[in-house]
Amino acid sequence: MSRIRTMYRNYLKKKMFNKILLFYSMVMVLLFISVSVLAYRYYEQRVVQEQMDASLQELDIVSINLNQQYERLYNAVQQIYTDAMIGDDLKYFLTHEYEDFLNWRLNQYAYSYRTERGNFDYQLRLLLKDEASIANVVLYSMDQDFFYVLNRETQHFYYQPKLSAGHKDWFQRLRSAPWQYMGSEPLFEGKMDDVPTPYSYANVLKDSVTLKQYGAIMFELNTDRIKGLLRDRLDGKDNRIMLMTGEGQVIFDSQGKYDNTVYPYWGQMNLQEDWVNLEEPSKVQLLNIGNTGMVVAAIIPESHIKQSLQTIRLSLIGIVILCIIVSFAVTFTIIRRYSKKIHRLVLYMRRWQEGDLSKRIEMEGEDELQQISQRFNHMCDRLESYIETVYVSEIKQKNAQLVALQAQINPHFLYNTLESIRMKAISMGARDVGQMIYILATMFRHLIKKQTHVTLAEEIELCGMYLALVQYRYEDKLDVETHIENAAAGSMIVKLLIQPIIENYIVHGFRTNDDDNRISITAAEADGVIRIRVKDNGKGISAERLLELQNALHTGDETTKTSDQSLGLKNVHDRIRLNYGSDYGLHLNSVEGEGCEVTLNIPVTREEAG
């Protein structure tokens, strides 16, 4: 930490251009990094989209191939029903003993125009020749309970074989789902399989007239054609293409890992998420194959995408580092040039600070620093000519300060004089006079203070002093009531707003011959406004004069005749409007012979702390 602080003091704290260089470098680094991140995200999305498009093409290839395969196999089955010779030949084969079938066929050759082309086995061999994905054709006889397996090399009869554990209900299942998952387990025990047949297409065979079921035909299929179609497209890639049933049983896996098994992540693949958690986070595309009940899935692992972006990532890092170095070098060169100029300015300013005004700055160029140097040179010329003038001004200022200090002595002299008079009155036994002089001196100190605003409490205190003097003069003839809310007492108001109103009552409304004179002062805060009411029971104002005063106050009519009685009121009203605006001021109500009520409306203003 100490080293960092030392470096900060030496290279940053008092080095403006170093701060600029550091700040600019940080901004450029953040900018280049942000741009590179955005570029990387763009290329990442682009690569992902390209691979998704390529995978979609692969899915389309598999889908088209399976749909075409389905159409060919479906047409082959339909041909059995549409060609009477083939249908009759196959039906007799599956419903009779093999020897009876041979005799029946020989008789057909002898007594009809039947040829080899009308035989079912001939048509099936042609289908095996044309459809490379068919490994075996399996015929099942319900009446004779045998399986006849035909492939390109051999043909076998299997009488009453024992069905494998996984295919005991194969005949019931094919009625609703002609496409069957076979897996690695043969259809029945003892069946000879040279080629894996993970799936099949089967159909129940029925009599075209009675619709009685007499057997089934099954095409056991391999995945060689799918492998051939995808071999060139997936060579050297980590992308995976899988052909599965609707229950997740894998018919084909381009990587061979999950062939003939249940895919363990089948449930996750059906989630509608951007990234699916399989062996690793991956992009997944699913495509249903028509009416087959099979699904083709394309899986793109995240590691493959990152590997594809490795070159782009390294290139962006190199470009960012190069841009940062070039930007720093260019910025350092420019800032160093201006730093030298600033250093020269500082050096000359130090000489001027020491009192040497004879030096002048020579700065090349036409930039702001050159203009600053010209201004400093001009300033030095002016300073030399102003030195004597400034010296004389300082002498005059000192004389003015002496006069001001002398003027401050006069109020203190007056305070001391009043205090001497008060003490003399007390010594002579005139304590009332002494108290009145004390109140007068206190009021005088308050009045000559320089501040123009005081708290409402201070203003009320001044008014109380003034009314106390009046009560000393008119003993037992004046009652004073004061009620100030605590919330309003601390608000700041213009000095001497209330006292002139009270004085106006004492001079013009006070009844000297009566003993029931009364004045009340109240102040309350509501909705951000302080309302101060001064109410008395004095002589009051005539209706005609009251109207003139109200017009003068509310309209600002300067032509209205101003008497001594209204001068104080108008002064208070004008000062409120000048300080707080035209929304505030003084309101006057009076009934002749009953007294007068003056209301002041001013905004709440609090004294700022500190």
N, C-alpha and C positions, 0 to 999 in steps of 0.2 A: 504493500500500500504506500509506503514511504517513497518508493521509486516512482510510482504512478503520480503521486502528488508533486514530486520534484519535476518530473517531465511536464506535468500540466502547468506548473508555474513558469518553467523555462521556455516552453515551446507553444503554449496555447493561451494562457491567461492574459499576457500582454502582447500577443502576436495576432493581430486581426486577420492578416492574410493567411496565416496558418489555420485559423478557425474556418475561414472561407474555404480553403483547400480541403480541410477535413470534412466539412459539411457537404461540399460539392462532390467529393469522392464518395461519401456515403450515399448521397442521392443517386449518383450514377450507378453505383454498385447495385442498389435496390432496383433502379430502373432496368438495368441490363438483366438482373436476375428475374424480375417480373416478366420482362419480354420473353426471356428464354423459357420460363415456365409456361407462359401462354402458348409459345410456339410448340413446346413439347406436348402440351395438352392437345393442341390442334393436330399434330402429327399422330399422336396416340389415338385420337378419335378416328383419324383418317385410316390408320393401319387396321384398327379394330373393324371399321366399316368395310374396308377392302376384304379382310379375312371373312367377315360375316357374309359378304356378297359371294365370295368364292365358295364358302360352305353351303350357302343357299343353292348355288349352281350344282354342287355335288348332291345335295338332297334332291334337287329336281331330277338329276340323272337317275338316281336310285328309284325315285318315285315313278318316273316315266317307264323305266325298265320293268318295274313290278306291275304297273298297270297294263303294259303291253303283254307281259307274261300272263296276267290274269285273263285278258281278253282271248289269248290263244288257247289257254287251257279251257276256258268256258266254251269257246267255239268247238273245241275238240269233243267235249262232253255233249254239246248240243247236236253235233253231227251224228252221234249214236242214235238220237231220237229222230232226226230228220231223214237219215238213210235207213230205209226199212231192212235192207239186206244185212247191214252191219249190226243194226239193233237186234234183229232176229238171231243172227249168228252169236252175238255176245250173250243174249238171254238164254239160248239153248245151252251154251257152254257152262253157264253158272247154275242152271237148274237141273242138269242131268249128269250122269256118270260120264267120265271122259271117253270110254269106249262107245257109249251110245252117241255121244256128241260126234265122234269120228265117223260112225256109220251114217248119222244124219247128214253130215257135211258131204260124204261121198255120194249119197243119194241126191243131194242138191246139185252137185256137179253133173250127175248123170241125167237127171230129169228136168233141169232148168238151165237158164243161161248164166248161172252164177260163175264168176271168175274169182281169181285170187284177190282182186281188188275189193271184193265184197266181204272179205274176211276181216274180223275185228283185229286179229293179231297183226295183219299186214298194215292196217291203218295206224296201229299203235307204234309199230316199228318206224313207219314214216315220221310219226310225231317225235320219236326219240332221236331220229336223225336230224330233224329240223330244229328241235328245241334242246340246246346243249345243257340247259340248267336242270333237265329232268334226269335224275339218276336211275330211278326205278318206277315202273308202272305196276301197281298192286291192284289185283282184282280179288274181291271177296264174295264168296257165295254163301248166302244165308241158308239155302236148302241143303247143300252138300257140306257146309262148314269146312271150306278149305280156302287157302290163299294161293293165288297164282302171281308170282313175281317175275316180271319181264324187264330185262335191261338190254343193253347193246350187245353183250356177249352171251348171256345165258338166259334160261328161263327155268323156274323151279315151281313145283307144287308142294304145298305144306298143308297136310290134312290135320284138322283139329289141333292146331298148335296152341300152346299156352301163352296168353297175352302177357306182356311185360307189366310190371306193377304200375308204371306211369301211364299205361294206355289201355287199361281195362275197360274204360268207358268211351273209347275212341269213336265207336259207331254212334253212340247217343250224342256225342259232342258235335260231330260233323253235320248233324241235321240242322243245327242252328248256326254253326261256324264252320264253313267249308275250309277255311285256312287253319291249319293245325300246327302247333309247336311240337316237334318231335324230339329235339334235344339230341343227346348222345346215346340214348337208350333205344334199341330197336323196337319195332312194333310188337313183335312176339319173339319168344325164345327160339333159338336155332336159326334165325334169319341171317343169311349171309349178306354182309354189307361191305363192299370194297371202298365205297366213297361215303363220307359223312353226309347225312341228309337232315339238317336241323329243322326243316319245316316242310309242309306238304299242302297240297290242294286236293280235296276229296269231294265226291258227290254220291248221294244215294241213288241207286238205279231202280227205276220203277217201270212197271208194265204200262205202256202208253195208252192201253185201253182200260184195264182194270185199276191202274195206279197202285198195284200191289208191289211192295218192295221185295226185290229178289237178290240184292247185293249192293256192292259199292265199288267205285273205282277211285284209286288214290294215286296221285302223282307225287312221289317223294323227290324233293328239290334240293339241289346243292347251291352254294353261294359263289361258284367259280365265275359266273358271268359278272356278278357285282364286283368281285375282286378285280377282274380284268378291266371293268369300266373305271374303277377308282385308282388303279395301280399307278398310272402316270401322274394323276392329280395329287395323290397323297405321298408320293415318293419323297422321303427325306423330311417330311413335316411331322409335327407333333399333334396336329389336328386329328380328331377321331370321329369316324362315322360308324354309327351303330344302328342295326335293324333289330327291333324288339317287338314283342307282342304287347297288347294292352296291359298285361300284368307285369311287365318289366323283364320277361324272359328273353335273353339275348340270342338272336338267330345269327347275327353276323357282327363281328367287332373288327374294325380295320386294323387294330393292333393285336388282336388275337387273345387278349387277356381274359375276357369275360365270355368267350364263345360257349354256348350251351349251358349257361348258368343264369341265375336271376341277378340282375344288376343291383348292387347294394344301395345305389343312390337314386333309384327310380323315383322315390317319393319327393326328393329335393328337386328333381328335374321338372316336375310339374308345377313348381312354385313360380309365380309371375314376378321374378326378381331380375335386376340388371346383371348381377353376378351371383352365380349359384355355387354353393359350397359342395364340391364333389371331392375327389382326391386333393384338389386345390381349387381356389376360386376360378371359375371358368364362365365363358359365355356359352349359352346353350340355345340351339334352335331345334324345334320339333316340327315334324311334318307328318300328318296322318295320310296313309296310303289308301285312298278311296274307300271301298267297302271291305277291305281285307282285314280290318281290325289291327293292322300293324302300324308301327310308328318308326320313322327314320329320325335319328337324332344326330346333330352335328355339335361337337364339343371342341371349344378352343381354349386351352389352358392359359391362365394369366402368365405363366412363365414363358410360354411361347410368344406371347405378345411383347413381353419385356425384352426377350431375346431379339425380336425383330426390330425393337427400338434402340438396341444397344449402340448401333453406329450413329444414329441421330442424336442420342443422349451425349455421347462422347464429342461429337462435332459441336453441339451447342455449348458444352462446357468449354471447349477450346476457343470458340468464337467469343464467348462472354469474357474469358480471361484476357484474350487479346484486346478486346474493346476497352476493358477496364484499364489495362496497362497504357494503351495509346491515349485514352482520355485523361488519365492521371498525368502522363508526360506532357501533353499539350497544355493542360491546365497549370501544371507546375511552372512551365516555361513562361507563360503569360503572367501569372501572379508574381513570379520572381522579378520580372521586369518592372512591374508597378510597385513592388515592395521596395526596390532600390530608390525609386523616386520618392516614395513616402519617407524613407529613411533620411533622404537628403532634406526634405521639408522639416522633419523633426530636428535635425542637426542645426539648421539655421534658426529655428524657433527657440532652441536652447540658447543660442548666442544672443538673440533678441531679449530673452528672459534675463540674461545676465547683464543687459544694458547696452549691448553693442548693436546699435541700430544702423550702422554704416554698411552692413553686409546686405547683398541683394542676391536673390535666387535666380539662377539661369537654368531653365527647364526646356528641353527640346520637345517637339511635338505640338499638336493643337488640341489636346484632350482636356478634360476637366482639371487634371493636376497642373497643367501648364497655366490654365486660367486662375487656379488658386495661387500659384506662385506670383502671377502678375498682381493679383489683389493684395497679397502680402507685401510685395515691393511697394505698391501704392500706399498701403497702410503705414509702412515705415516712413515714407515721405511725409505723410500727414501727421504721424505721431511726433516727428521732430519739430514740426511747426506748431503743434498744439501743446507742447510741454509747458511753455510759459503761461498759456491761457488756462490750462488745467491747474497749474500752481496757484494762479490768482483766484480761481474758482474755489479751491480748497480753503483759502484764507477767508473768503466771504462766507463759505458754509460754516466754518468754525464760529464766525461772528454771529451768524443766525442762531446757531445752537446755544451760544451764551445768552442771547436775548430770550430764547425760549425757556432756558433754565431760570432766568430771572423772573419771567412771567409766572412760573410755577410757585414762586415764593409768595406772591400776593394772596392767593386763596388761603394759604397756611397762616398768613398774617391775620386775615379776617377771622379764621377759625379760632385762633388764639385770643383775639380781641373779644369775640363773643363769649368765649369761655371765661375770660376775666370778668366780664359784665355779669355773667350768670353766677359766678362765685360771690361777687359783691352783693347781688340781690339776695342770695341765700344767707349771707352773713348779716344782712340787714333784716332778715326775717321774712322777706318776700319770696317764699318758696314757690308760689304759683308763677311768679315772673321768671324765677330761675328755671323752672321746668319748661315754660314756654320758650325761653331762649335756647334751652337744650334741644327741644323739638325743632326749632327753627334752624339751628346749626346742622342737625341731622338731615333735615330736608335739603339744606343748601348743598351738603356733601353729595346727596343723591342726585340733585339736579345738574351739577357741573360735571358729572361723570361723562366720559366721551361716548360710551355705547348708546346706540339709538334704539335698541330693543332690550326689553327686560321681561322677566317672567310675570305672569298675571299676579302671582302672590306678592312679588315685589311692588307692583303697581298698586295693589290694594293696601299694602303696608304704607306707601307714601300717602294715599288718600286718608288712611286712618290717622296719620300724623296731622294732616291738614285739618281734619274734622276735630281732632283733639284740641287744636289751637282755638277752633271756633267754640267748642264746648267750654274752654277756659274763659272765653270772652263772654258768652251768654250762658251763664250757669243755670242749669236745670230747665233750659228752654229747647234743648235739641236731643232727640233720641236717635241713635244710629243702629241700624241692623245690617249685618253682613253675613252672607251665606255663599261660600265658594266651594264647588265640588272639588274633591281631591284630583279627579281626572283632568280638570281644567286648570288647576293651580300651576302646573308646571309648564303650560304652553307659553310660548314667546309671543309678545305683542309689542306694538310700537309704543315707545315711551311717552308718557303724559297724554293718554287717551281718555282716562276716566276723570282725572283731577280737574280739567277745565269744566266738565259738566257739573261736578259738585260745586265748583267755585261760582258757576253761573247761577245755581240755585241759591247759594248763600248771598250773592250780591243782589239778585233780582227777585227771588221768590221767597226769601226768609221773612217770616212775620215776627218782628222784634217785640211786639207787644203781647204775643201769645206764648203760652207755655207748652203747647202740644205740637211743636214742630217735629217732624219726623222724616227721615230719609233712609231708604233701604238699598243695599247693593247686593245683587245676586249674579252668579255666573254659573253656567251649565254647558256641557258639551253634548252635542247630538248630531249624528251623521256628518262628522268631520268639521262641524261649525261650532264656534263658541258664541253663545248669546249672553251679553252682559246687559243687565237692566238696572237703571238708576231711577228710582221712583221716590217722589216727595209729595207732601201734602201742603205745598206752599200756595202762593197767589195764583199760579197758573197763567195761561196765555189766552188772550181773546181769540175768538174764532177767526176774525179777519186777519190778525197778525199771524196766527198759526198757519193759515192757508198760504200766506206769503213765505213763511219760513220753509214749509214743506215743498213749495214750488222751487225755491232757491236750492234746497238740498237735492231734490230728485232730478231736476232738469239741468242743474249746473248753470242757472241764469246769473250771469255776472252783473246784470243791470239792476237786480233787486237791491234796494237800499239795505245796507248792512249796518246795524246799530251795535252798540256795545253788548246788548243782550244776546245777539245772534252771532257775534264774531267768533266766540269760542266754539259754538256748535258747528259752524261751517268749517272752521279750522280742523276740528276733529274729523268731520266727514271727509274733507278733502284729503287728509293724510291717510285715512283708511283706504280710499280708492286709489291713491298713488302707490301705496305699498302692496295692496292685495288685489286690485282690479275693480272693475265696475260692478261685479256681482255682490260686493260687500259695501257696508257703509252704516250710516246712522239713521234711525227712524224716530220720529218725534210725535207724541200724542199728549194732548193737554185739554183740560176743562177749566175755564176761568173760575177762580175761587175754590177749586178742589185739588189742584196740584198738577204735576207734570210727570210723564214717564218717557225716558230716553232709552232706546234699545240699540246696542252695538252688535253687529254681526261681522265676525272675522274668522278666517280659517284657522284650524288647529295647526300649530307649528311647534315642533319640539326642538329643544336646544341640542345641537350636534355634539356627540361625545368626543372628548379630547379637544 
